Amino acid sequence: MSEAWKKPWNGARMSPELEFKIANLPDSPGCYLMKSEGEIIYVGKAVNLKNRVSQYFHYNAQHTPKVRAMVEKIDDFDIMLVDGEMEAFALECNLIKLHMPHYNIKLKDDKAYPYIRVDLRERFPRVDLARRQEKDGARYFGPYQGATVVREVLDVVRMVFPIRVCKKALNPEKPLRPCVHHQVGQCPAPCAGLISEEEYRQTISGVMDFLNGKYAPVLDALKARMSEASREMNYERAALYRDRIRAVEAIMQKQQAISTAQADQDIIAVLPHDADAMVQLMFVRSGRMIGSERFTLEGAGDEEQGEILTQFMLQYYGPENMPPREILLSATPPEHDVIEQLLSEQHGARTYILTPRRGEKLKLVRMAIKNLRDEAHKLDRKNANSHARTIGALEELQSVLNLRELPRRIEGYDISNTQGALSVASEVVMVDGVSANREYRHYRIKTVEGANDFASMYEVITRRLSHGLDELADRREKGLDPQGGKFSWLPDLILVDGGRGQLAAAREAMLAQGLDIPMIGLAKRIEEIVLPDEEESILLDRHSPALHLIQRVRDESHRFAIIHHRTLRGKASISSRLDGIPGVGPTRKKAILKHFKTVEALKKADVDEIRKVPGLPAGVAEAVWRFLNETPETEGADQ
């Protein structure tokens, strides 16, 4: 073996076992499974396994960064031999779907599109929704953009054409009594022998023409019937035809004709976007556009467009999504003939794969590409807006406050109480400009009597930072990441909801802990940023992303404090009411509140639910329920 492939990208020599496998690869078609520490990380196919697999281990400047990164991890591989190229394609597709390897292009959205099914082998065929297209001899129409769309179409079909909806086994020798559908004119009652098989077949023929997009004959017939009913002054029947006409026209608007060829086509276009690739799939049935779907193939942005389309088709088409007669592509797949043969076998009829260069078919492909470019533009704008709201806002805040480092972690604090009672504090956290809800904390104020926001702020900042310093020292001693603890990731910036008084108290508490963390206040009057030990405030433009960011922190801390305070008030109210119930002492009261979690749940509970509280006798449970469900008049009388 040459030195060129004995040396992977990381510079380490390959194991003797791997060298032996590479040297003894067969000149045969098949699939190969690249492995790293026992995990399959890539599945590929080859007409000649020896040539294809060996190429990975030759140093080649043409290899993409993705391939180089993959080869660095390969420590083993397996091969599976097949008879020919088409079998290799099919096997590769199945292996990718089975193992979902990290370095393969993966189609994650594997949903199947519903169809409308008509089985002409039945004596009186029904028209039903089908979750997948199968080779069962029935006629399928679609695919449609979900079951809701199918049901809309079926509603129109059944409104226009009287066909049976039941699944009863029909026996002409034993007629049944017609159901309500016959009475309202929606079913010709073949179960009762009221329509011949030939007449019913004519109706089904009209249904199939309608599903194939031939709306004009149906509309003409409905309009003629409506006019006739109007002339006969049968306005109720005329209104019925009018509603049917509107239903047909609504379907026509959703499925506009884009081709005069009455063709069944899928149009598939691909567009690289950053590290990913976007694929647009558009459905044309009987010359009418009936829907489209967009997919994102992660990490496939540097792949050849033809290869992306190949992998997409192999993973998308199958028993759930049968290929149509014609597939129009924006790029030519490298193994065109083999894929066409494989999809033809799935379809049960010849499927043509085309890369149009002119004419109407090229216009369809360009339409799909146009949709992709529009989506890429929207994504770029969305990402730009997101950056402006997060990292961009942090960078502006860093500049405005003259901070040494970017304030990645911002903590906001607020105090809430009712005339000094049940004082609580909230701590909300934003990391990289995004709310980190799991980091939110509540604090019950313990050392302050009455409504003293300054002293309460001093307490909560002291508790938060002292917990953080203790946990930080412990995690450092154990060699753990400081960001992994509950309190050990200290803030880069502290925001206090309030003016100079609250800010001064918070800063004093912070300095007492031996820390010097940047700290600001946000006063609500004119949304001014208050700085410690500074007479002048900072006023930012009302459109400033930095101002919007700190407003979000301030508003979130206020909201979080209010919600917690409201919950505590409710619990205190219900707890005080429980104090008056015979047999409910501190232990049982705690058990009741712990069991129901919320006041609302306890108030809504019936006697049986209250009896489930651990350690609560049945008689006490009944007393609790009666006490909580007393009427206001009864309560007033007791007072």
C-alpha positions as CSV (number, residue, x, y, z in Angstrom):
1,M,0.0,0.0,0.0
2,S,1.3,3.5,-0.9
3,E,2.1,6.0,1.9
4,A,-0.6,8.3,0.4
5,W,-3.4,6.4,2.0
6,K,-1.6,5.1,5.1
7,K,-1.8,8.6,6.5
8,P,-5.3,10.0,7.3
9,W,-6.0,13.7,7.6
10,N,-5.1,13.8,11.3
11,G,-1.6,12.6,10.6
12,A,-1.9,9.2,12.5
13,R,-1.1,6.0,10.8
14,M,-4.0,3.6,10.1
15,S,-4.4,0.3,12.0
16,P,-3.1,-2.8,10.2
17,E,-6.7,-4.1,10.1
18,L,-7.9,-1.1,8.2
19,E,-4.9,-1.3,5.8
20,F,-5.7,-4.9,5.1
21,K,-9.4,-4.2,4.4
22,I,-8.5,-1.4,1.9
23,A,-5.9,-3.5,0.1
24,N,-8.3,-6.4,-0.3
25,L,-11.4,-4.5,-1.6
26,P,-13.2,-6.3,-4.4
27,D,-13.8,-5.0,-7.9
28,S,-17.5,-5.3,-7.5
29,P,-20.6,-3.1,-7.1
30,G,-22.0,-2.6,-3.6
31,C,-22.4,-0.4,-0.6
32,Y,-19.8,0.6,2.0
33,L,-20.5,1.6,5.6
34,M,-17.9,3.9,7.2
35,K,-17.6,3.5,11.0
36,S,-16.2,5.5,13.9
37,E,-15.9,3.7,17.3
38,G,-18.6,1.2,16.1
39,E,-21.0,3.8,14.9
40,I,-22.0,4.1,11.2
41,I,-21.2,7.6,10.2
42,Y,-21.6,7.4,6.4
43,V,-23.2,5.0,3.8
44,G,-22.2,5.1,0.2
45,K,-22.5,3.1,-3.0
46,A,-20.1,2.2,-5.8
47,V,-20.0,0.5,-9.1
48,N,-16.4,-0.5,-8.2
49,L,-15.9,-0.7,-4.4
50,K,-12.1,-1.0,-4.7
51,N,-11.7,2.2,-6.6
52,R,-14.3,4.2,-4.7
53,V,-13.4,3.3,-1.1
54,S,-9.7,3.6,-1.7
55,Q,-10.2,7.2,-2.9
56,Y,-11.2,8.3,0.6
57,F,-7.8,7.3,2.0
58,H,-5.7,9.0,-0.7
59,Y,-4.7,12.5,0.1
60,N,-6.7,14.7,-2.3
61,A,-6.9,18.5,-2.3
62,Q,-10.2,18.2,-4.1
63,H,-11.9,16.6,-1.1
64,T,-14.4,18.9,0.6
65,P,-13.9,19.9,4.3
66,K,-16.9,17.6,5.1
67,V,-15.1,14.6,3.6
68,R,-11.8,15.4,5.3
69,A,-13.6,15.7,8.7
70,M,-15.3,12.3,8.1
71,V,-12.1,10.5,7.1
72,E,-10.4,11.7,10.2
73,K,-13.0,9.8,12.2
74,I,-13.0,6.5,10.2
75,D,-11.5,3.6,12.0
76,D,-13.3,0.8,10.3
77,F,-15.7,0.0,7.4
78,D,-18.0,-2.8,6.2
79,I,-19.0,-3.6,2.6
80,M,-22.1,-5.3,1.1
81,L,-21.9,-6.7,-2.4
82,V,-24.7,-6.6,-4.9
83,D,-25.2,-7.7,-8.5
84,G,-25.4,-4.3,-10.2
85,E,-25.6,-0.5,-10.0
86,M,-29.4,-0.3,-9.5
87,E,-29.3,-2.8,-6.6
88,A,-26.5,-0.6,-5.0
89,F,-28.8,2.4,-5.3
90,A,-31.7,0.7,-3.7
91,L,-29.5,-0.8,-0.9
92,E,-27.9,2.6,-0.2
93,C,-31.3,4.2,0.1
94,N,-32.5,1.6,2.6
95,L,-29.3,1.8,4.7
96,I,-29.4,5.5,4.9
97,K,-33.1,5.4,6.1
98,L,-32.2,2.7,8.6
99,H,-29.0,4.2,10.1
100,M,-29.4,7.9,9.5
101,P,-25.6,8.4,9.4
102,H,-24.2,11.8,10.4
103,Y,-22.3,12.6,7.2
104,N,-25.0,11.5,4.7
105,I,-27.6,13.9,3.2
106,K,-30.7,13.1,5.2
107,L,-34.3,13.9,4.4
108,K,-35.7,14.3,7.9
109,D,-39.3,15.1,6.8
110,D,-40.7,11.7,5.9
111,K,-44.3,12.4,6.0
112,A,-46.6,10.8,3.4
113,Y,-49.1,12.9,1.4
114,P,-52.7,11.7,1.3
115,Y,-54.5,10.7,-1.9
116,I,-58.1,10.2,-3.0
117,R,-58.7,6.5,-3.9
118,V,-61.3,5.0,-6.2
119,D,-61.4,1.3,-6.5
120,L,-63.2,0.5,-9.8
121,R,-63.2,-3.3,-9.0
122,E,-66.1,-2.6,-6.6
123,R,-69.6,-2.9,-8.0
124,F,-70.5,0.5,-6.6
125,P,-67.1,2.2,-6.0
126,R,-66.6,4.6,-3.1
127,V,-64.4,7.7,-3.1
128,D,-62.2,7.7,0.0
129,L,-59.1,9.3,1.6
130,A,-56.0,7.1,1.3
131,R,-52.9,7.7,3.5
132,R,-50.6,6.2,0.9
133,Q,-50.5,5.1,-2.7
134,E,-50.3,1.4,-3.2
135,K,-50.2,-1.0,-6.2
136,D,-53.6,-2.5,-5.6
137,G,-55.3,-1.8,-8.9
138,A,-57.3,1.2,-7.6
139,R,-57.1,4.7,-9.1
140,Y,-55.3,7.3,-7.0
141,F,-55.6,11.1,-7.3
142,G,-53.2,13.4,-5.6
143,P,-51.0,13.8,-3.6
144,Y,-52.7,16.6,-1.6
145,Q,-51.3,18.9,1.0
146,G,-52.8,17.1,4.0
147,A,-55.9,15.4,5.0
148,T,-57.8,18.6,5.5
149,V,-57.4,19.5,1.8
150,V,-58.6,16.0,0.8
151,R,-61.7,16.3,3.0
152,E,-62.5,19.7,1.4
153,V,-62.3,18.1,-2.1
154,L,-64.4,15.1,-1.0
155,D,-67.0,17.4,0.4
156,V,-67.3,19.1,-2.9
157,V,-67.4,15.8,-4.8
158,R,-70.2,14.5,-2.6
159,M,-72.0,17.8,-2.9
160,V,-71.9,17.7,-6.7
161,F,-72.1,13.9,-7.3
162,P,-74.5,11.6,-5.4
163,I,-72.2,8.7,-4.5
164,R,-72.3,6.3,-1.5
165,V,-70.2,6.9,1.5
166,C,-71.0,3.8,3.6
167,K,-68.8,0.7,3.7
168,K,-71.6,-1.8,3.7
169,A,-71.4,-5.0,1.6
170,L,-74.1,-4.6,-1.0
171,N,-76.3,-7.5,-2.0
172,P,-78.9,-6.8,-4.8
173,E,-80.9,-9.8,-3.6
174,K,-81.3,-8.4,-0.1
175,P,-82.0,-4.7,-0.5
176,L,-81.6,-2.5,2.6
177,R,-83.5,0.5,3.8
178,P,-82.0,3.7,2.5
179,C,-80.2,5.8,5.1
180,V,-80.4,9.6,5.8
181,H,-77.8,10.4,3.1
182,H,-80.3,9.2,0.4
183,Q,-83.1,11.3,2.0
184,V,-81.1,14.5,1.7
185,G,-80.0,13.7,-1.9
186,Q,-76.4,12.8,-1.2
187,C,-76.6,9.0,-2.0
188,P,-78.5,7.2,-4.8
189,A,-79.0,4.3,-2.4
190,P,-77.5,1.3,-4.4
191,C,-78.0,-0.6,-1.1
192,A,-81.7,-0.4,-1.8
193,G,-81.5,-1.2,-5.5
194,L,-82.6,2.3,-6.4
195,I,-79.8,2.8,-9.0
196,S,-78.4,0.4,-11.5
197,E,-74.7,-0.4,-11.7
198,E,-74.4,1.2,-15.1
199,E,-75.9,4.5,-14.0
200,Y,-73.7,4.6,-10.9
201,R,-70.6,4.0,-13.1
202,Q,-71.5,7.0,-15.1
203,T,-71.6,9.1,-12.0
204,I,-68.2,7.7,-10.9
205,S,-66.8,8.5,-14.4
206,G,-67.9,12.1,-13.8
207,V,-66.2,12.1,-10.4
208,M,-62.9,10.9,-11.9
209,D,-63.0,13.5,-14.6
210,F,-63.6,16.1,-11.9
211,L,-60.6,14.8,-9.9
212,N,-58.5,14.9,-13.0
213,G,-59.2,18.7,-13.2
214,K,-62.0,18.7,-15.8
215,Y,-64.2,21.2,-13.9
216,A,-65.8,23.0,-16.9
217,P,-68.5,20.2,-17.7
218,V,-69.5,20.1,-14.1
219,L,-69.8,23.8,-13.8
220,D,-71.8,24.1,-17.0
221,A,-74.2,21.4,-15.8
222,L,-74.6,22.9,-12.4
223,K,-75.3,26.4,-13.9
224,A,-77.9,25.0,-16.3
225,R,-79.7,23.2,-13.4
226,M,-79.6,26.4,-11.3
227,S,-81.1,28.4,-14.2
228,E,-83.8,25.8,-14.7
229,A,-84.7,25.7,-11.0
230,S,-84.9,29.5,-11.0
231,R,-87.2,29.6,-14.0
232,E,-89.4,27.1,-12.2
233,M,-89.2,29.4,-9.1
234,N,-87.8,26.5,-7.1
235,Y,-85.4,28.9,-5.3
236,E,-84.5,26.4,-2.6
237,R,-83.1,24.0,-5.2
238,A,-81.5,26.9,-7.1
239,A,-79.7,27.9,-3.9
240,L,-78.4,24.3,-3.5
241,Y,-76.9,24.4,-7.0
242,R,-75.5,27.9,-6.3
243,D,-73.6,26.5,-3.3
244,R,-72.3,23.7,-5.3
245,I,-71.0,26.0,-8.0
246,R,-69.2,28.1,-5.4
247,A,-67.6,25.0,-3.9
248,V,-66.3,23.9,-7.4
249,E,-65.0,27.4,-8.1
250,A,-63.2,27.4,-4.7
251,I,-61.4,24.2,-5.6
252,M,-60.5,25.6,-9.1
253,Q,-58.9,28.6,-7.5
254,K,-56.7,26.4,-5.3
255,Q,-55.7,24.2,-8.2
256,Q,-54.9,26.6,-11.0
257,A,-54.0,25.1,-14.4
258,I,-50.3,25.6,-15.3
259,S,-50.0,23.1,-18.1
260,T,-52.1,22.2,-21.1
261,A,-50.5,18.8,-21.3
262,Q,-52.7,17.3,-18.6
263,A,-49.5,15.8,-17.2
264,D,-48.7,14.3,-13.8
265,Q,-45.4,15.8,-12.8
266,D,-43.2,16.5,-9.8
267,I,-40.9,19.5,-10.1
268,I,-37.8,19.3,-7.8
269,A,-35.3,22.2,-7.5
270,V,-32.3,22.6,-5.2
271,L,-30.6,25.8,-3.9
272,P,-27.5,25.8,-1.6
273,H,-28.0,28.1,1.3
274,D,-25.1,28.6,3.7
275,A,-24.1,25.2,5.0
276,D,-27.4,23.6,4.1
277,A,-29.4,22.9,0.9
278,M,-33.0,23.7,0.3
279,V,-35.2,21.6,-1.9
280,Q,-38.5,22.7,-3.4
281,L,-41.0,20.0,-4.4
282,M,-44.1,21.0,-6.5
283,F,-46.9,18.7,-7.4
284,V,-48.7,18.9,-10.7
285,R,-51.5,16.5,-11.4
286,S,-53.5,16.5,-14.7
287,G,-51.8,19.8,-15.5
288,R,-52.9,21.5,-12.3
289,M,-50.7,22.7,-9.5
290,I,-52.1,21.0,-6.4
291,G,-49.4,21.8,-3.8
292,S,-45.8,22.2,-2.9
293,E,-43.4,21.4,0.0
294,R,-40.0,22.7,1.0
295,F,-37.3,20.7,2.7
296,T,-34.0,21.6,4.3
297,L,-31.1,19.1,4.0
298,E,-28.7,20.0,6.8
299,G,-25.0,20.1,6.0
300,A,-25.5,19.5,2.3
301,G,-24.6,23.0,1.0
302,D,-21.3,22.0,-0.4
303,E,-22.5,18.9,-2.2
304,E,-23.1,18.7,-6.0
305,Q,-26.6,19.7,-6.8
306,G,-27.2,16.6,-8.9
307,E,-26.1,14.4,-6.0
308,I,-28.4,16.3,-3.6
309,L,-31.3,15.6,-6.0
310,T,-30.3,12.0,-6.3
311,Q,-30.3,11.5,-2.5
312,F,-33.6,13.4,-2.1
313,M,-35.4,11.3,-4.7
314,L,-34.1,8.0,-3.3
315,Q,-35.2,8.9,0.2
316,Y,-38.5,10.6,-0.7
317,Y,-40.1,8.2,-3.2
318,G,-41.3,4.9,-1.9
319,P,-44.5,3.0,-1.0
320,E,-45.8,6.1,0.8
321,N,-44.9,8.6,-2.0
322,M,-45.1,7.0,-5.4
323,P,-43.2,8.8,-8.2
324,P,-45.4,10.3,-11.0
325,R,-45.0,9.9,-14.7
326,E,-42.6,12.7,-15.1
327,I,-40.0,14.3,-12.7
328,L,-38.5,17.7,-13.7
329,L,-35.2,18.6,-12.0
330,S,-33.1,21.7,-11.7
331,A,-29.9,19.7,-12.1
332,T,-28.9,16.4,-13.8
333,P,-28.3,13.6,-11.4
334,P,-25.0,11.8,-12.0
335,E,-26.6,8.3,-12.3
336,H,-29.6,9.4,-14.3
337,D,-30.4,6.1,-16.1
338,V,-30.2,4.0,-13.0
339,I,-32.4,6.3,-10.9
340,E,-35.0,6.4,-13.7
341,Q,-35.1,2.6,-13.9
342,L,-35.4,2.3,-10.1
343,L,-38.2,4.8,-9.9
344,S,-40.0,3.2,-12.8
345,E,-40.0,-0.1,-11.0
346,Q,-41.5,1.6,-7.9
347,H,-44.2,3.3,-10.1
348,G,-45.1,0.2,-12.0
349,A,-44.9,2.2,-15.2
350,R,-42.2,4.2,-17.0
351,T,-41.1,7.3,-15.0
352,Y,-39.1,9.9,-16.9
353,I,-36.5,12.1,-15.2
354,L,-35.9,15.3,-17.2
355,T,-33.7,18.4,-16.8
356,P,-35.5,20.8,-19.1
357,R,-33.5,23.4,-21.0
358,R,-36.4,25.3,-22.7
359,G,-40.1,25.6,-23.0
360,E,-42.9,25.2,-20.5
361,K,-41.1,22.6,-18.4
362,L,-38.2,24.9,-17.9
363,K,-40.6,27.6,-16.7
364,L,-41.9,25.2,-14.1
365,V,-38.4,24.5,-12.8
366,R,-37.7,28.2,-12.7
367,M,-40.9,28.7,-10.7
368,A,-39.6,26.2,-8.1
369,I,-36.2,28.0,-8.0
370,K,-37.9,31.3,-7.6
371,N,-39.7,30.0,-4.6
372,L,-36.5,28.8,-3.1
373,R,-34.7,32.1,-3.6
374,D,-37.6,33.9,-2.0
375,E,-37.4,31.6,1.0
376,A,-33.6,32.0,1.2
377,H,-34.1,35.8,1.2
378,K,-36.6,35.5,4.0
379,L,-34.3,33.4,6.0
380,D,-31.4,35.8,5.5
381,R,-33.6,38.7,6.7
382,K,-34.9,36.7,9.6
383,N,-31.3,35.8,10.6
384,A,-30.2,39.4,10.2
385,N,-33.1,40.6,12.4
386,S,-32.3,37.9,15.0
387,H,-28.7,39.0,15.0
388,A,-29.7,42.6,15.5
389,R,-32.0,41.8,18.4
390,T,-29.4,39.6,20.2
391,I,-25.7,39.8,19.4
392,G,-26.0,43.1,17.7
393,A,-27.9,44.6,20.7
394,L,-25.3,43.2,23.1
395,E,-22.4,44.7,21.0
396,E,-24.2,48.1,21.1
397,L,-24.8,47.8,24.9
398,Q,-21.1,46.9,25.4
399,S,-20.2,50.1,23.5
400,V,-22.7,52.3,25.3
401,L,-21.7,51.1,28.8
402,N,-18.0,51.0,27.9
403,L,-17.8,47.3,29.0
404,R,-14.5,45.4,28.7
405,E,-16.3,42.2,27.5
406,L,-19.5,41.4,25.7
407,P,-22.3,41.0,28.3
408,R,-23.3,37.4,27.3
409,R,-25.2,36.7,30.6
410,I,-27.5,39.5,31.8
411,E,-29.6,39.1,34.9
412,G,-32.6,41.3,35.7
413,Y,-34.1,41.7,39.2
414,D,-37.4,43.1,40.5
415,I,-39.2,43.3,43.8
416,S,-42.9,42.7,44.2
417,N,-45.1,43.1,47.4
418,T,-48.5,44.2,48.5
419,Q,-48.2,47.0,51.2
420,G,-45.1,45.2,52.5
421,A,-46.7,41.8,52.7
422,L,-45.4,38.7,51.0
423,S,-42.4,40.4,49.4
424,V,-40.8,38.4,46.6
425,A,-38.0,39.0,44.2
426,S,-37.5,37.7,40.7
427,E,-34.3,36.9,38.8
428,V,-34.5,36.5,35.0
429,V,-31.6,35.6,32.8
430,M,-30.7,36.3,29.1
431,V,-27.8,34.5,27.5
432,D,-26.5,35.9,24.2
433,G,-29.7,38.0,24.0
434,V,-32.1,35.1,24.4
435,S,-34.2,34.3,27.4
436,A,-32.8,31.4,29.4
437,N,-36.0,30.3,31.2
438,R,-34.4,27.5,33.0
439,E,-32.1,30.0,34.8
440,Y,-35.0,32.0,36.2
441,R,-35.2,32.1,40.0
442,H,-37.7,33.3,42.7
443,Y,-36.7,34.5,46.1
444,R,-38.9,35.0,49.2
445,I,-37.7,38.0,51.1
446,K,-36.8,36.8,54.6
447,T,-34.9,39.6,56.5
448,V,-37.0,42.7,55.6
449,E,-40.2,43.8,57.3
450,G,-42.6,46.0,55.4
451,A,-42.4,47.6,52.0
452,N,-38.7,48.4,51.7
453,D,-37.6,47.7,48.1
454,F,-34.0,48.9,48.8
455,A,-33.4,46.5,51.6
456,S,-35.1,43.7,49.7
457,M,-32.9,44.3,46.7
458,Y,-29.8,44.2,49.0
459,E,-31.0,40.9,50.4
460,V,-31.7,39.2,47.0
461,I,-28.4,40.3,45.4
462,T,-26.5,39.1,48.5
463,R,-28.2,35.7,48.4
464,R,-27.7,35.2,44.7
465,L,-24.0,36.2,44.6
466,S,-23.1,34.4,47.8
467,H,-24.7,31.2,46.5
468,G,-22.8,31.7,43.2
469,L,-19.4,32.2,44.8
470,D,-19.8,29.2,47.1
471,E,-20.8,26.9,44.2
472,L,-18.1,28.4,41.9
473,A,-15.4,27.6,44.4
474,D,-16.8,24.0,44.8
475,R,-17.0,23.4,41.1
476,R,-13.5,24.7,40.4
477,E,-12.1,22.5,43.2
478,K,-13.7,19.5,41.4
479,G,-12.6,20.6,38.0
480,L,-16.1,21.2,36.7
481,D,-17.4,23.9,34.3
482,P,-18.7,26.9,36.2
483,Q,-21.5,27.3,33.7
484,G,-22.9,23.9,34.7
485,G,-24.1,24.9,38.2
486,K,-27.3,26.5,39.4
487,F,-25.6,29.7,40.5
488,S,-21.9,29.4,39.6
489,W,-22.2,31.2,36.2
490,L,-22.0,34.8,37.4
491,P,-23.6,37.6,35.4
492,D,-21.6,39.8,33.0
493,L,-24.2,42.6,33.7
494,I,-26.9,43.1,36.3
495,L,-30.1,45.1,35.5
496,V,-32.2,46.4,38.4
497,D,-35.8,47.4,37.7
498,G,-35.9,50.9,39.3
499,G,-33.9,54.1,39.9
500,R,-30.9,55.2,41.8
501,G,-32.1,53.9,45.2
502,Q,-32.6,50.3,44.1
503,L,-29.4,50.4,42.1
504,A,-27.3,51.7,45.0
505,A,-28.6,49.0,47.3
506,A,-27.9,46.3,44.7
507,R,-24.3,47.7,44.1
508,E,-23.6,47.8,47.8
509,A,-24.6,44.2,48.2
510,M,-22.4,43.2,45.2
511,L,-19.4,45.0,46.5
512,A,-19.8,43.4,49.9
513,Q,-19.3,40.1,48.2
514,G,-16.0,41.2,46.8
515,L,-17.2,41.4,43.3
516,D,-17.2,44.2,40.7
517,I,-19.9,43.3,38.1
518,P,-21.2,46.0,35.8
519,M,-24.7,47.1,37.0
520,I,-27.4,49.4,35.7
521,G,-30.9,50.4,36.5
522,L,-33.7,51.2,34.1
523,A,-36.1,53.9,35.3
524,K,-39.6,53.6,33.8
525,R,-40.4,57.4,33.6
526,I,-38.5,58.1,30.5
527,E,-36.7,54.7,30.0
528,E,-33.4,56.2,31.2
529,I,-30.4,54.0,31.9
530,V,-29.2,54.8,35.4
531,L,-25.5,54.2,36.2
532,P,-24.0,53.8,39.7
533,D,-22.3,56.8,41.1
534,E,-23.2,58.9,38.0
535,E,-25.4,61.9,38.1
536,E,-26.3,61.8,34.4
537,S,-28.3,59.0,32.9
538,I,-28.1,57.5,29.4
539,L,-31.0,58.0,27.0
540,L,-30.9,55.7,24.0
541,D,-32.9,56.2,20.8
542,R,-36.2,54.5,21.1
543,H,-35.4,52.4,18.1
544,S,-32.1,51.2,19.6
545,P,-31.7,47.4,19.7
546,A,-29.8,47.8,23.0
547,L,-32.7,49.6,24.6
548,H,-35.1,47.0,23.4
549,L,-33.0,44.3,24.8
550,I,-32.8,45.8,28.3
551,Q,-36.5,46.6,28.2
552,R,-37.2,43.0,27.5
553,V,-35.1,42.0,30.5
554,R,-36.8,44.6,32.7
555,D,-40.3,43.7,31.6
556,E,-39.6,40.0,32.0
557,S,-38.3,40.4,35.5
558,H,-41.4,42.4,36.4
559,R,-43.7,39.9,34.9
560,F,-42.0,37.0,36.6
561,A,-42.2,38.7,40.0
562,I,-45.9,39.7,39.6
563,I,-46.9,36.1,38.7
564,H,-45.0,34.6,41.6
565,H,-46.5,37.2,44.0
566,R,-50.0,36.6,42.8
567,T,-49.5,32.8,43.3
568,L,-48.3,33.3,46.8
569,R,-51.2,35.6,47.6
570,G,-53.6,32.9,46.4
571,K,-51.9,30.3,48.4
572,A,-51.9,32.5,51.5
573,S,-55.6,33.1,51.0
574,I,-56.5,29.5,50.7
575,S,-54.1,28.6,53.5
576,S,-55.7,31.0,55.8
577,R,-59.2,29.6,54.9
578,L,-57.9,26.1,55.6
579,D,-56.9,27.2,59.1
580,G,-60.6,27.4,60.0
581,I,-61.5,23.8,59.1
582,P,-61.7,21.3,62.0
583,G,-59.2,18.6,61.6
584,V,-56.8,20.5,59.3
585,G,-53.6,21.4,61.1
586,P,-50.3,22.6,59.7
587,T,-49.2,19.1,58.5
588,R,-52.5,18.3,56.7
589,K,-52.7,21.8,55.3
590,K,-49.2,21.4,53.8
591,A,-50.2,18.0,52.4
592,I,-53.3,19.5,50.7
593,L,-51.4,22.3,49.1
594,K,-48.5,20.0,48.0
595,H,-51.0,17.5,46.5
596,F,-52.9,20.0,44.4
597,K,-49.9,22.3,43.5
598,T,-52.2,25.2,42.6
599,V,-55.0,27.0,44.3
600,E,-57.2,26.7,41.2
601,A,-56.8,22.9,41.2
602,L,-57.9,22.7,44.8
603,K,-60.9,24.9,44.3
604,K,-62.0,22.8,41.3
605,A,-61.5,19.5,43.0
606,D,-64.5,17.3,44.1
607,V,-64.7,15.3,47.3
608,D,-63.2,12.2,45.8
609,E,-60.2,14.1,44.5
610,I,-59.6,15.7,47.9
611,R,-59.8,12.3,49.6
612,K,-56.7,11.2,47.6
613,V,-54.5,13.6,49.6
614,P,-52.1,11.3,51.6
615,G,-53.0,11.1,55.3
616,L,-56.3,13.0,54.9
617,P,-59.3,11.2,56.5
618,A,-62.6,11.0,54.4
619,G,-64.5,13.2,56.9
620,V,-61.9,15.9,56.9
621,A,-61.8,15.8,53.0
622,E,-65.6,16.4,53.0
623,A,-65.2,19.2,55.5
624,V,-62.6,20.8,53.2
625,W,-64.8,20.6,50.2
626,R,-67.8,22.0,52.0
627,F,-65.8,24.9,53.4
628,L,-64.3,25.8,50.0
629,N,-67.6,25.6,48.2
630,E,-69.7,27.7,50.7
631,T,-71.8,30.4,49.1
632,P,-71.0,34.1,49.8
633,E,-74.3,34.4,51.6
634,T,-73.4,31.6,54.0
635,E,-69.9,33.1,54.6
636,G,-71.5,36.4,55.4
637,A,-73.9,34.9,57.8
638,D,-71.1,33.1,59.7
639,Q,-69.4,36.5,60.2
